[in-house]
Amino acid sequence: MKRTLFPIALAVVLVAALASLTWPRNRDGRAAVDEFMPAPTAGWPGEDTEDGERFRERRQQWLDGMLDGSPGVQPELMDAGYRAERAARHQRERAAKLAAGEDLDTLKSFHSPAISGVWRERGSSNQAGRTNAFLRVDSAGRGLVLSDGGSLWLGDGDGFAAVNDSVRFETDYMERLVRNGQDRLVLPSELRGSFGVYYSDDWGASFVAATGLEEMDYIRGLAVRDTEHPDVYLLTADFAPGAQPQRPRLWHSGNAAESFEDLGWLDQVDTRTALFSPRYGSSEMFLLSGTRLSRIVPGSQALEPVGVVPIDTFDNLTRLSLTGGVDAAGQVFLYVVATYGAYSSGSSVVWRSLDGGVTFQRRGTAPTGPFSVQSIESSTQDPDVLLVGGVDLFRSIDGGSRFDRVNRWPEYYQSPTDKLHADIMNVDFFRNANGSESLWISTDGGTYRSDDAAATVQNLSLTSGLNVGQYYSSYTRRHTPHSLMVGSQDQGYQRVLNPSSVGVLAMEQVVSGDYHWLSSTDGGDTLWMVYPGFVMVDNGGALPRWSFDDNGLVEENFLPPLAAAPGQPNRALLGGGRVTSSSGAQLLELTLNNGVITHVVDPFVFPSLIGVVSYGQTAQDRYVLDYEGKFWRSVAGSPFAATEFSGEYFVSTDIVLDPVVPGRIYISGYGYGNPNVYVSNDAGQSFTEMEEGLPNTFVRALGISADGQHLFAATRAGAFYFDRAAGRWIDLTTAGAPNQMYMHVDYLDDQGVARFSTFGRGIWDFVVATPPMGPQDEPRVEQFVLPSPNPPNANCPAGYFTATVTDGPGEGIQTGIFGLALELDAPGSRRLAGGLNFGGLIDASQVGFAGVNIANAANEDQLLKLSVTGNPTADSAGDLPVRITINRRGGGQSVEVFQTSTQINGESPFTASVQVSPGYYETLIAAEGFPDSAAGGTPEGQFFFSLTTQFVDRVGGGFQGGAVVGGYHADNPFGGVSGFAAICIGTPHSITAGVYSAPTYGTTGAGDLQLQLLDAAQNVFHVVP
């Protein structure tokens, strides 16, 4: 291997490469723009033909069924306990940062001896998952949205931002009150291990837990008398001593939720009890217990009877709800809604009181049950307006006598901007500054607003940044343009064909429903996936499907496991269910030909449901883990046989083959009271535990790098990485990453990214700071966090850095063209504070090149100043004849603004200055006076270029975004590198740097290159490969 030493020169041909970097293309050649395209292009798959309640029950059973295991353990309590402990630690870190006035974005960085990196949110920005509640925080319209993942979002209809990703709340309730003249947020949490009530005086940036409460099973209500009163009431549910079934328990705080006192058990079952206080105009607190309505007396907290609701029957009654308001005359009105049957198939009988609950009259019946306790709401001021939300939302404007459906849920997919998504989680009226009301509706597809009591609705989740996607898994195309495909819960199969390398992405919902097990063995050109009812393939055209019902598959999982075949991307394994047997489960092999999917059933019958399937190194080897914890394998087409492994209570959801070590297999799954990750080194015959460092949790998925060195885990308790040197897992979930359930991880070798799918906060990338092994011809590192200068550098406060291109580790030198692109990643100023130094080798066949972007806020002209030295190969002290050109490029045109022919040497620099307007400029340096026969082989010389800028009459200005440079790679006769670029930055940034050679430039491109990053002292701190 040859080493070269000094910085770099580049090629005019790189302008084309820069253009392709700036304007990515779709596969059909169209320029790609991440436009908002919410309407599914393939319609909806028709889950409305199945009973909606049964569909959602099957989903929950599938998710919860994997937690059924060791007797006596409580999986949810174990997960919540670990998350609560981590959240408390992260809250202390956040508080210290806030107190010091430091940027909270630094909490996204992770550092350890094993691995370092930074978390980046990726989306989706326009395909929201479930939201549970909304709370108005001021009369200007700002509010808090609570997502189903438990995260809080502060903002208004124009935009929301996550308040604090390190905490998580499982609740449908939020309240606001004023304490000592300051707004206070109060919300409970049902999460096991962190059950209780919490308050925040900074809208969720930090929280304090209330004292005095006991852990209970459920929270059935939270209410405040009014915003100026310190009384807070909590209704919980659990099994009272010696009582069945669960009963409610009432709690009171007289100090704005700082501590609670127990007011005792109530004598009704919990679903027949409700707590309510009008939001405006009254401080009365009402408690409904069966048919009896009472008021809670301030001070004594005694229950004082108010009235009786003449409910006809309690047979099949599943829930009582209480809501109301205060009319224009100051009279309290109340609604009691009695639900019979399930929320999707039941009905709700309405009773109304216009005298504060003294008497009630039966009104009518809403044709649905409420999805949750919070899915029923009346206007705060109009006693004729009542809303009841189940699968769809129903609206009454005559006091509950008659109800009209706002829209049927399938209409959402044709008009998502103004049609409600299915499943109405919460309905809330709030008054505006002018006295009018706004309605906020929380659904399984995000948050809506209405200013006319739901006569019309506006979807706020499409453009307001409510990034709360609930994702099962993702797959990223392994080649340009690295399309991202995602399977979501109830928000369909989503994709972005041409994603940007940074920022939160908007995604297209291709088809609605639940999708999982995204799998491909040809880099994403043929992508298999599962919906609860069919298998689907995305191969860039139509979406062929294989129906379970049409092909006789029964008793399958809600989302049965699927895996694409190695070397045969048109084939896949599906784990049943069964087709030909009367019990157990079977394996099916699916084949896609000419747009049609056919199947072959393996005759072997597994004794239980199949948790996960996988091919081996070839399509003739297959592996299966069933729900009884048995590992099965079929080698070279032989019948399936169980191996020695038998993990009692071990339900698995992933099998990962080591890409380097033959026979090494990793499996992951249920880990409550038993190991959750195992490794086999004999092709699955036996397994060894490797759970050290992991909490008791379910490991949903593993992701491994192509060299087998990086191993990541997505778990219900967070994101983890296996430290091979220490032999243990480490928690990657920093205070700047979501404290969520992590469902899947996909490692992207060419980007050095572990891409995690979360169930409530969308897609997040962990960008590995240590660069991965890139392709030898075009090494690359993305979003690499540049180190702080040590010692500090007054001229370059955030550091002076050099990127070099030199010969790679392969044999010999493959001469030719190369380019180097340096991009300062967002956010931040992205400004090169001190200009650009670049240089390298120059050949008769190839110019040296640099491209920079000049921009400033006032759009002023700037001076572009250059200083050039160099020498010919034949004589290090001689003069090298060159032609120097500066062009302005844009709009497909190139305009020359400067050109001169001169001689350069190593003693006296050539200097020039050109006044230019803002825009993109390329600087070229070409060797002159050499015959055509000199092209290729030994370079004609080397050059060193300093390119700086300032305003015409003063210092300032700068280059924006980064730079591209290029030149010629060969054996450097002076012992230096083939090329370099050096930059000075004033504010911290991460950087994306990539070399372009062969195959980008074809046969003229260089090969076997190495990218090095150096600090101001010229110490190398990163090398790829």
N, C-alpha and C positions, 0 to 999 in steps of 0.2 A: 504494500500500500504506500502511495506517495502522499506526503503532507505538503500543503501549501500554506502560505501565511498572509496575507494582507487583504484588505478589503476589496470591493468588487466593481465590475463593469457589466453593462447589460445590453439586451437586444431590442431593436426596434420592433421585432416580432412580438415582444412582450406586451406591446400596446393592445394587441388582440386578446392576449390573456387577461390583461387588466379589464378590458371591456367585458369579457365573459364573467369576471369576478364581480363587476359592478352590476351587470344585468344578467342574472342567471336565466337559463332557458328551460322550458318544459321539454318533455320528450318529443313533442310535435314541432319544436322549434319556436313556439310563441314565447315572447318575453313573459316572465312570470311575475305576477304581483299578488301579494297576500291580501286579496280582496275578501270582504265578508260575503260568503256564499252559504247561507245557512240551510236553504231548502234542500232536502235530500233529492238527489238527481234520479234515484231509482224508486221513488215512492216508499211507502212503509210496508213491512213484510206481512202485516195482517195479524198482529197479536190481539187486535180487538175481536178476532173471531174466537179466541180462547177466552174463557171467563177471566176477567182482569184480576180478580182477587186470587184465583188459583195460580195464575201466572206469577204474581208477586210473592205468593206463599212459597212456590217452588224455588224462586230465587233465594229467598231468605233461608229456606231449609238447606239449600246447597251451601250457602255461606256459613250458616251455623252448624251444619252437619259435620263439617270438618273439625269442629271444636269438641265433638262428643268423643270422649276418650277415657283416660284414667279415672276411675271412680274416686270421688272425694276431692278432685281438683276443680278449681274455678278459673278457666282460661281467661275470661274477660277481666276478672279481678287481677290476675297476674299481669296481663298487658297494661291495664290501667295503672297499676301500682308502679311499674317501671317507667311509664310515660310521665306520671305525676312527679316521680323523683327527679327525672331529667328536666321536666318543666320548671321545677323549683330552682334547680341549679342554673338553668338558662335565664330565669327571671332575675337572679342575682347578677348574672353577667350583663344583661340588658340594663339593669338599674345603674350599674357602675359606668357603663358607656354613656347613658343619658346624663348622669351626674357630671361626667367629665366633658360633656359636650361633643363626644366623638361620634363619628358616622356609624350608624347601626349596620350599614352594609358590610362592614368588616366582620360581622358575626357570621357571614356566609363562608368565610375561609376556614379550612381545616388543615392542621399541621400535626404530623407525627413522624417518627423515624421510618415507619413503614410506607406511608403515603401522605401526600399533601395535595390539596386541590381547593376548588371553590365551587359553591352551589350556584346554579343559574336556573331561573324559572323559564319554562319554554311554552306553557300554554295548556289549554286553549284560552284565548281571550274572548271568544264569542260563542262558545258552546258550553254553557254552564250546566253543572249538575244540580242536585237538590239543594234548595235553601229552606231553612226551617222557620225563620222569623225575621221581622223588621221592627225597628224602634226608631221613631223620630226623635232627634236630639236637639233640634232648634226650629224656630218658626221659619227659618230661611229655606228649609227643605232638606237639610242634611240628616242622614240617618245611619244606623248600623244594620247591616245584614249579617245574620248568623247562618253559616252554611251547615250542611249535614255532616261535613267533616269536622265541625266544631270550631272553625275559624271565624273571626270577626272582620268585617269590612266596613270602613267608614267612608261616606261620600254622599253623593246625590245622584240624580238621574243622569248627569253628564259623566260620572266616573266614580268608581270606588277603588280603594286601596286596602290591602290587608294590613290590619293594625298590629298583629303580634302572632307570628307563625309558631312561636314556641309553646303556646298554650292551646288547649282543646277543650271544648265544652259540649256535652251531650245533653241538649235541652231544647225545648220549644219556647222558652220564656225569657224575656228581658224586660227590665223596668228602669225608668229614670226617675231620680228625685234630686233635690237640692240639699246639700249638707254644708252648713257654715258658708252659705253664699256660693258654693261651688257645685257644679253638676257632678252627680255620682251615677255610675252604671251599676246595676245589680243584676246578677244572673246566677241561676243554680246550675249544678252539673250532676247528672246521674251516673257519670263514669265511676265504675268500681275502683276503689283505691283513692279517688279524689272527689267522692260524693260530698255535696255541701252547697253552700251559697258563697259567692265571691263578690267583692265590690272593687270598683276601680274609679279613681278620681281623675284619670287622664285618658278616658275613652278606650281603655283596653291595653294601653302600652304597658301597664303593670297591674297586678291584682293582689288583693289581700283576702284571705279566707276568713269567713265569719266563724265565731266560736259558739259552743253550746249545742251543736247539732249532733245527732247520732246517725251512723250510716243506715240508710233504708234502701228498699228495693227500687221505689219509683218516686218521681215528683209529679204531683197531680195539679199543682197550681201555685202561682206566685202573684201577689198583688200588693200595691201600695195605695194608701188612702188618697193621697194626691202628691204632687211633686214637692210641695213645701212642708209636708208632714213626715216625721221620722218613722211612722209605723209601717212595717213591712210584715206580710203574712205569707207563710209557706204551708202548703198542703202536701204531705208525703204519704206513701202507702207501703205497708209491710204486714207481716203476720203478727197480730197482737198476741200477747201471752194467752194461750189456751183458746185462741179464736181462729176459725176458718170461715170463709176465705180471707183474702187480704182486706185490711181495714185502713181507713185514712187516719192521719195524725196531724193535728194543727200546731203550728209553731208561730211565735210572734217575736219581732224585734222592735224595740222602741228607740233604737239609736242608729237608724238608717242602715241596717244589715250588718253592723259590726259584731253583734252577738244576738243569740236567739234563746227564748225560753219555751219550754214544752207546755202547751195548753191542753194536751191530753188526746186520747183516742176518741174517735167518733163512732157511733153505733151502726152506721151503714157500711155496705161494701164500698170500696174505693171508687168504682166506676159510677156510683150513684151519688157522688159528692162533688160539689163545685164551689169555687171561690171567685168572687167578682167585686170590683169597685169601679164606678164610672170613671172614665179617663179625664173628663172635664166636668166642672160645675157641681160636683158633690164629693164629699169625703166619706160617704157611707161605705162600709165594708159588709158585703152580703155573703152568707154561707148557705148553700143548698145541701140538705142531707135527706135523701129520699124525696118525699113530698113536702118536707118542712123547710120553709125559708126563714132564716134568722139574720139579724144584724149583729155585728160584733161591736160592743159598746167601747168607745175609746176610754183608756185609763184602766177600767176593771177587766176588760177583754171578755166580759160575760156575753153569753149568747142570748139575745132578746128576740122572742118570736115576732115575726112580721106577718106571715101568711102561710097558706097551704096551697100547693099546686094540685088540682084535682085530676091527677093522672089516672087513666082508666085501668090500666093493667101493667104489671111488672113482668108478665110472661115474655120471655125472649128479649127483654130490655137489656141492651148492652152498654148504654152510656146515657148520662144526663149532662147537659151543657147549660151554662148560664151566661148571658150577655145583656147588654142594655146601654142606656145613655141618659141624657138629660135634655128635655125638649126646650123650646124657646121660652116657655113660661116658667122654667126652673123645676119642672116636675120630673122625677126619676121614672123611667119606663124600663121594664125588664122583659127578657125572653127566656123561657125554659124550653129546651129542645130535647125530646125523648127519642132516642134512637133504638130501633128494633132491627136485629139482624146485623150482617156484616156491612162494612162501609161501602163496598162496591155494589152490593145487591140488596141492602136494607133500605129502610125509609125512616124519616124523622118527623115526628109529630110536634107541632109548634103550639106553645102556650104563651100568651102575652099579658103583661100587666101594665096598665097606664096610671096606676096609683102607687107606685113605689113598692109593689109586691104584696099589697094587702089582698087583692083579688086577681084572679087569672081567668082568661077566656081562651078556650081552644080555638085555634085559627085554621090551619090547614096542615098539609103534609108535604115535606120535601122528598123527592124521589131518590134519596141517597142517604147513606150514613156519613158522618164526618170522618175524614181521614185521620184526624187527631183531635185532641181536646181544643186546640187553637184554630180549628178549621171552620168554626161558626162565629160570626161577628155581625153585630147590628151597627147601624150608623150611631155616632156619638150624640146626634142631635135630632134626627128624624125618626120617629117611632114606627114609620111605615117601611123602613129599609132593613132587610135581613138577608144575609148571605150564608149559604151552607155549601161547604166544599168536600167532595169525595174524590172519585176519579175525575169528575168534572165539577165545575162551579155552578151552583144554582142561585138565582137572584129573585127576591120578592120585593116589590115596591108598594104592596098593599097590606103590610103588617103580617105577612106570613100566610095569607090565605091561598095565594097562587104563586107558583115558582116557574121561572123560565131558565132554561139552560143557557149559559153565556156562550159556549161553543162546545161541540164534541171534540174530544182530544185529538182524533186523527187530523182535524182541520189545521192543527198547529203546523204540520209538515208542509202544507201548501202555503201557509202565510204566518211564519213564526213571529213576525213583528207585531201582529195584532190579534193573535189567537193564543189562548192559554194552552200550556203543556199539561199533560196528564198529572194527576195526583196533587190535590190542593192541600199543602201542609199547614198553611197559616193564612189568616185574613186579618188585616188591621186597618182601621180608620184612624186618621190623624187630622187635626184642624190646621189650616194654613193661617198666615198672618192676617188675611182679610176675612177670616171666619168661615171660609168654605172648607170642604173636606177633600182629602186625598186618600185613596185606598191603595194599600200595598198588599200584593198577593204573592205568597211563597209557594213554589211548585217544585215538581221533580225535575224541571228544566229551567230553574232560575227564578228571578224576581220580576214582577210586573207592577206597573202603576196605573191607576185609573183616577180621573178627576170627575167622573160622572157615575159613581157607584156601580162600576163594572158594566155599564152599558157599552163602553168601549175600553180596551186595555192596550197598554204599551209595554212591550218586552224590553226591560232595561239590561238584560244579560247579554245582548248581542254586541253592544258597543261600549259598555260602561266598565269593562275590566273586572267583572266578577269571575275570577279564574278559579272556579270551584269544581272542575271536572272530576267525575268519579270513574277512574279508568282501571280496567282489568289488566291490560297488557298493551305493548306497542311493538312496532317493528320499523326500523329505519333502513331505507334502501342503501346498499353497500357501495353504490357508485353514484356519480353525479346524475341528478341534482340532490341526492340524499333525501328523497321524499320520506316524510314521516307519516306512518299509518297507526291508528289507535283504535282499540276496542273499548267501548264505554258501557256504563250502566245506564240504560234507558235513553241515552243520547246518541246511540247508533255507532256505526262504523265511520270514523272520521279520518281525514287525511289532509295534508298540505303538500302539494306536489313539488314545490320549489321553495323550501324554507330558507330564510336568512340564517346566517351562522350565529347570530346573537338576537336577543330580544324575545318577547312573548308572542307566540304565533297565533294567528287566526286560522281556524280549520274549517274545512268543508264537511258537512255531515252528508255522507253519500247515501246512506240508508239507515232507517231508524231501528231502535231496539237495543238488545244487549249482545255484544260481540267479544269473543275471547279466543285465546290460543292462537294468536297470529303467528304463522310459521311459514318460512320460505327457505329453500336451499339453493336458489339461484340469485341471491342478492336482493330479492324483493320484487323481481319481475313477475313471479308467480307466487301470490300470497294467499295461503289457505287460512280460514277462520271458521268459528262455530257460532251459530245463533241457536237459541232454545227451540229447535224445530228443523234446522237444516244446516248443512255445511255450505260455505260460499267461497268462491275463488275470485280474487281481483288480479287479472292479468293484463290490465291496461285497456280492456275493451268492455264487453258485457260482463255481467256478474253471474256466471253459472252457479246453480244451486243443486244440492242433493237433499231431497226432503226425507225426514225421518218417517213421517206417516206413509208417504207414497212407497217407501221401500221396506216397510214393516219393522222398523226399529222401535222397540218399546222398552219401558223401565230404565231409561237412560238417565244420567245426571242432568241437572238443569243446563249445564254447559259441559258436555262430555269432552274429554281430552283429545287433542289432535296433534299430529306431528308430520311435517313434510319429509319426503324420502331423500337421502343424500344421493347426489348424482342423477336423480330422476325427479325433478321439481314438479312434474305433473302427477305425482303419486303422493298419497298421505295415508297415515294410520288414524283410525277413529276408535276410541275405546267406548264400547256400549255399557249398558243396554244389551239387548239380545235380539236376534232375528230368527234363528232356527231352533233355539233351545227353549225349554220351558222354565228354566231357572238360571240363576247366575248371570254372567256377562260374557260377551264375545268381542272379538277384535275384528274390525273391518278394514280392508285396504281399498281406498278409493282411487280411481284413475280418471284424469281429465283428458279427453281427446276430442278435438273439433268442437269445443264448447259444450260437450256433454260429459257428465260425471257418472261413471258406472262403479259397481262395487263387487268385491269378493269377500265372503264371510269365512273367517278362519273357524274350523270346526271345534277348536278347543274351547271349553267352557270354564271360565274362571269362577271361583266359588262366591265372589262378592263383586260389588261395583268396582270399576277401574278408576283409580285416582289419577294416573299419569301414564302416558305411553311414550316410547322413543325408539327410533331406529338405532342400530349400532354404527360402526364406521362405514358399513355398507348397508344397502337396502335388504340384504338377506338376513341380517341380525336384528332382532327386536327385543325390547325390554318393556316390562309392565310392572307397576306397583299397584296392588289392589287395596281395598279399604280394610282388609284384615292385616295389613302390614307385611304381606308376602311379596318378595321380589321374584319375578318370573323372567325367563329368557328363552329365546329360540335362536340357536346358532346355525347359520348357513341353511336356514329353512327347516330345521328339525322341529319336532313338536315341542311345545312349551313345557318347561319343567321348573319347579320351584327350587331356588338355591338355598344355601344354609341360612341366609338372612331371614329373620322374622321379627320385625319390630312391633311388639305388642302395643296397641293403641296408636300405631304410627300410620297416619294418613298422609300420603305424599302428593305434592303438586308439581314436582320438578325432578327430572333426570338430566344431568349434564355430563357429557363426555369430555374428558381432557383432550384438547386438540393435538397435543404433543406426545403424551405418554400413552402408549397402547394399553388397553385394559383398565385404565383408571376412570372410574365413574363416581360422580357425586350425586347424592340424592338429598332432598330436603322436604320438610313437612311439619307435622304436629310435634310440638316440643314442650308440652305441659306435664312435667313429671318424668319425662324421658328425653333422650337426645333428639335434636331437631335437624342435624346434618350428619351424614355419614359419608365415608369414602371407601371405595373398593379399588384394589390394585390387581385384581384377578378377574376382571370382566364380570363382576357381580356375583361371583361364587361366595364371597364373604365380604363383610363390611366392618369398618372401624369407626367408632364415634369421633366426631370432630366439632363438638359444640362448645368447647372452651371459649369463654368470653361472651357467648350469647345469653340473653335472658331467657326465661321460660316464655316461649312465644311460638307462633306458627311462622315458619320460614316459607314464604309463598313461592319464591323463585330465586334462582342463582344465575349470575352472569359471569362469563369467563373470557379472558383475552385470548387472542390467537396464539400467543406464546405460552399460555397456561399459567402465567405468573400472577395475573390479577384475577381475583375471585371475589365477587360482590354478592350480597344477600339482601333481598327485599323481604321484610318481615312485617307482621302486624305491629311490632314495637318500634320500627324505624329501619334505617339503612345501615348496613354493616359491611366491613371489608376484612378479609382474612390476611393477617400478618404471618407470612410463611416463616420468617426468621424466628418469631416468638411462638409460633404454633397456636395462635389464638385469634379470635375475632375482635375487632375494634368498632365502636359505634361512630359512624360518620355524621350522625344527625346533629348538626350544630344549632346554636340558638337562632341562626338565620335561615334554617331549613325547616320545612313543615314537620310538626310533631303529629304525624298522621300514620295511617296504615299504608305501608308500601306494598303494592300488589305484584310488581314485576320489575325486572331490571334487564336491560339489553346493553351489552358492552360494544362500543363502536371503536374498533382498533384504529382506523385512519384518523379519527378525531380525538382519540384519547378521552372518551366520554363514557361514563356509566349513566345510562338514561333510565330513570326510575319513573314508574307509573304509580301515582298515589290515588287513594279512594277518597277524594275530597279536595285536593289542591292541584290536580292536573299533573302535567309532566314536569319533572325537574331533572336537570343534568348535574352530575358531579364531574367537573372538568379536572382531570388528573394533572397535577402540576408537573410530575415527572413525565416527560414526553414518552409516548409509546414508540415502539419500533415502527417507523413509517416505511413506505415503499423505498427501496434503495435509490431509485432514480429520482424520486420527488419527495424527499423528507419534509415533514410538516409538523407543526405544533399549533394547537388551537387554544385560545383563551388562557394562555400561560401567564401566571401571576408573576410579574417582575419583582425581584427582591428590592428591598429598600437599600439605598446606598450606605455603605459602611467603609470608611468614615463618611459623614455627611458631606454633600457637595453643594456649596453655595450657589454655583452657577447653574447646576441642574438638580434642583431640590429632590426630585423623584428618581434621579439617576441618569447616568450616561451609559448607553448599551450599544454593543456592536453585534451584528449578525454576520457570520462568515459562511461562505460556500467553499468547500474543499473536497478533496478526493475521498471517496467512501471506503469501506472495509474490503471491497472485492479486489480481485487480482487485476493489475494493470490500470491504465487510465483510458477512459472512454471519452475522447475529446468531443466538443460540440457546444452548442448554444445552451445557455441557462438563463433563468430569470429568478428573482427573489422579491416576493411581495411581503411588506411589513404593514400590518394594520393594527392601530390602537383600538382596542375594543371599547364599546360603550358600556356604562355611562362615563361622563367626565368631559373635559374640554377637547380631548383627542388632538392636542396641538403639539407639534414638534417645536419646542421652545427655542432651540439653538440652530435650526436649519438641518441640513443633511450633509454628511460626509460619505462619499462612496468612491470606489475605485476597483481596480483589478486588471485583468489581462485584456488585450485588444488584438484582433486578428484582421487580416485583409478581408476576410469573409464576414466579419461580424463587428458591428459598432458596439461601443459602450453606451449605456442608457440609464437615465433616471427620470421618473415621472412623479410630479408633486402637484398638490392642489392648493392654490392660494385663495383664501377667503377671509373676510372680516365683516364685522357687524354693519359698518357704514358703507360697504362696497367701494372702499377707496382704492386708488391705484397703489401699487407697492413697487419697490425696487427689487429686482432679482439680481443678486450679485454672485459672480462665480470666480473661483480661483483654482487654476489647474497646473499640476506638475506631472512629470512623467519622464520616461526614457525608452529608447529602443532596446530590443533584446540583444542586439549585436554589440551595444556599447552603453554600459550603465551610466557613463558620464556624458554621453552624446545627446543630440537633439532628435526628437521624434516629430516628424511632420504630421499634423492632424487638421481636420476640419471640424469646427465646433458649431453646432446648430441648436437653436431653441425654437420650438414650435408650440403654438397654442392649438389644442385639440378639443373638439366638441361638435355635437350635431353631425357627426360623420365626416367632418372636414378637418384639415390640418393647415394652419396659417403660419408661415415662417415669420418670426419676429426678430431673429438675430442669426447671422452666420458669418463666420470668418475662418480663414485658413492661417495657421500659425505654426510655430515650432515650440515644443515644450521640452523642458529638461528638469532635472531634480534640484536646480539651484535657484532659478528665478521664475516664480509662478506667473503664468499668464492670468490677467485679471480683466474683468469687464463688468458693466452694470447696465441693466435694461429696465426701463419703466414699463410695467405691465398692469393690466386690469385684472381683477379676480377671475380665476378660471383654472383649468388643468393644463400644465405645461410639461413638455418632455425636453430633456437636454440630451443631445447625442454627441458622441465624440468618435470620429472615424479616422483610421490610419490612412495617410495619403502617400502616393508615390511608389507603391509596391505593385509588382506585376501580379496578374491573375494567378500565376503559378504559386504564389506565396500563400494562397488561401488554404486554410486547414493546417494541421500539424503544429509546428512550433509557432507560438504567438509572435506578433511583430513588436510588441512592447507592453508596457504597463502604464497606468495613469492613476492619479489621485485627485479627486475633485471635491471642492468645498462649495456647496450651494446654500446661500443664506438669503434672507429677505428682511426688509423693513419698510415702514411707511416712507413716502417720498421725502417728507420734511422732518422726520423724527424716528426714533426707534420704535419697535413694536411690530405687530403683524406676525405672521408665521405660516407654516405649512400645516394643513388640516388633514386629519384622518390617518396619515401614514405615508408610505412611499413605495414605489416599485423601482427596482434597478435590475440591470442585466448585463451580460457580457459573454465571455468565451472561457470554457473550461479546458485546461491542458496542464501538462507538467510545467510548473512555473520555474523558469530558469533562475529566478532570483530567490527561490526557496519560500515564497509566500503562498497565500491562499489564491484561489481563482477569482474571488471577488468578496466585497464586504459592503455593508451599509451601517453607519453609526448615527445614533440619534440621541438627543437630549430632551428630557421631559420634565415639566415643572410640577405635574400632579400625578399621583399613582395611577397606573393602568395595568391591565393585562394585555397581552399581545397575541395576535395570530400571525404566524410567519410560515411561509411555504415556498419551497423551491420548485420551479417549473423547468423541465428538461424533456428527456424522453419519458413517456410517450407523447407529451403535449406537443413537442415540436417535431415529432416523427424522426426520420433518419438524421436530421441535422442537429437533434438534441443530444446533449451530453448524457452520460449514464453513470451510475454508481457514485452518487454524491453524498456529502455529509453536511448537515446544518449545525453550526455551533453558535451558542449565545455566550457573550463575554461581558463582564462588568467593566467599570471605569479603569480598573487596574489591569485589564486584559486577562483576567482569570476566567477560564471557561467554567460556567455553572450549569450548562445543559448541552447535551449532544444528541442528535437524532440522525442516523441510527447509531 
